Amino acid sequence: MPATATHTLADRYAAALPGSKQRFEHAKGVFPTGVTHDARMMDPFPVYITHAKGAHKWDVDGHKLTDYFVGHGSHLLGHCPDDVVKAVQDQMARGTHHGACHDAEIAWGELVRKLIPSAERVRFTGSGTEATMMALRLSRLYTGRGKFLKLHGHFHGWHDYVTVGADYPYDAPGVPGVPDDVARHCVAVPPNDLNRVEDALKADPQIGAVILEPTGGHWGAVPIRGPFLKGLREVCTRHNRLLIFDEVITGFRVSPGGAQAFYGVTPDLTALAKILAGGLPGGCVAGRADILAFIEARPGKPKMKHPGTYNANPLSAAAGVAALTRVATGVPCDLANRAASRLRNKLNELFEAREWPWVAYGDFSMVRVLPGYSGERPSTTAGDNNGLVPYDGDLNKLDGPKNMKQYSALRQAMLLNGVDWWGFAGMTSCEHADAVIDHTVTAFEASIDALTAEGL
């Protein structure tokens, strides 16, 4: 985007994106805060998009942007992959909702069973939030215990039970809008501490399950790796508690079989969404047959009721079948992981060369940048999941309060340099080729120069 004669980043941003600014002014009279998802809000206004393809999208003012939101993590294949688009177009001509069973839902479910180790049975939902809600309800039915344990900073959707401890401050006594007698069913402890998990399970026999994002909360802000997962599986088995993996983001992204296949740790239940449905709405719970049996009508057994107008709807099923068929080859995961590794390495080389107090870190196809950092940086020879974790994984330093002025300024600067970067983080797709990564590094250099010029 061309520079203007104005001086501040915010001024330049407003001048370069007048179409987005105008639409946001209108939207403020339609939606609370003017947006339809909290993560889309930014200061002074968000960007509005017209279309997308591959690793790019275009805003209403005609700017081409390299995209690291990738549909909030759902587009491992990039935007509008031809095979998924054709599958949805073909299904659209046959019907969007038959109000009946159909072949595509069986094909979709069988792909999940083929790829996800825990998937003895599958039940589709409308979203990831619905999937974690179902997993917890099933755990209560199976165990007869009303509580569950989660880790600080781990996000499992926006329903009442899981909002405790999801965001800083993690030990806040309450969550706005959530009744205290609902919130008390959630016990939250810090991540990567098996002793704290085991102590909590010993102290409270009403905890029936443990749920976590298996690569770390908020998609890896504080990475979790194999040894912790293996230890957690052992602790849950020994104390007779269910283990639930929330693989809404990591499912089919870390590997075709998710984090559980990569690490060889099989949970009792798995929540999936995003890539599952090829970027369309859709989620599912996959897990042990004896637990999902509580959805069935059985003599003398309680049945969990589960309607849902858009469960396994034909459009999402068609997209999901097309997407997972390609994911099953392993190629999309490998390409996305390689792109992210290349980006992390090149950013750290840039930060070191310019003597900037920044670091890039993360696992698999997830990348995070951290300002105000002066310690060791991950080695360029690190693999997909063994790079250095800054601050020894300190939750408050890695996922605590942010300098929102700096956060917004970086987004503004990156957009002005042709990249839609998710604040201090981003995810790659298999379409993020080397030239795309190189352009992103150039955008970072220009953007941090701009932040430095403004004292940020």
C-alpha angles and dihedrals in degrees: 000000000000120000118243134212092257118105114220128064090239091053092048091047093051092047094049097047107041093146093057091045092052093049093049091052088055094044092054087070092051107039133036104260087003095268138088098220127038093229092058093063116101138160124289094002138323127255119257118217130208103186144342141207132179111329094344143073133186127227128220090262092058100256119146111225131192104229128223097165088072092188093312087304098314099107105075086148093050126248119322100354108200096235094051093044092052092047091053094044091051091049092047089061090053096046141291099226125012096178085229144080118284142184096252093064090056092048090048093049092048091054090053090050091049095051107032114067095209094051106109087140133011134207119186123221135181098254147354092266089056090048095056090043089054093046092054093046090051090049091054091050093047098044100031087226122122103205135070136191126232136173127252113263095019116130119210102167131285104285117123102259099055102044093084111106094358096122139024125312085048096186095050109146096231146012119231110256095008115110114237091234089059096044092052090068088071121076113193128195134172119278126256094024112114091178092060090048093050093045090053092049092049092047097050119040089183091073104102103172145020120218128189146152099255096218095042140287121301087018098305107328085140103023121227118201143187103285093056092046092050091048092048091051090053093047093049092048093047093049094041096242127139120249117217122191115204099210095163088126103019096045107107090354102078090041134332087273096042128238091314092061093043094051098033093236115131117203124203093240134016129199115209137179139129106054087028090075098037092250095313123109112284145112140174146193115232122185153099115354093226091057097044087048087083087078088062125084106247129169111262094003129105115246124218109225113227122174122152125165095221101038107138091347112186096250095052091042092052091049091045094051092050093046097045092046088062094038089056090067090066092227099109093052092048093050094046092047091049091050092052093047091051091049094049092049096046092047092052090048088052094047091050094046092050092040090235119161094236133111134194119211141151144115134265112340095343122099130190131183123204123198124207093037125140104168135096119310126222115271117256087232093060116124128228094286112016105069122128115280111219119240090012089282097304104178097209094049095045101036104015131105116328133213094250094192089058091042093054093043092054091051091048093049094046091050090050086054094049103263130110100210119179099240102272097351146046145177129227132220131206086264094065096104125184093268090053091052092047090051089051092053090051089050090052092052093051092043097051089046087056092048090049091052089057094047094254 
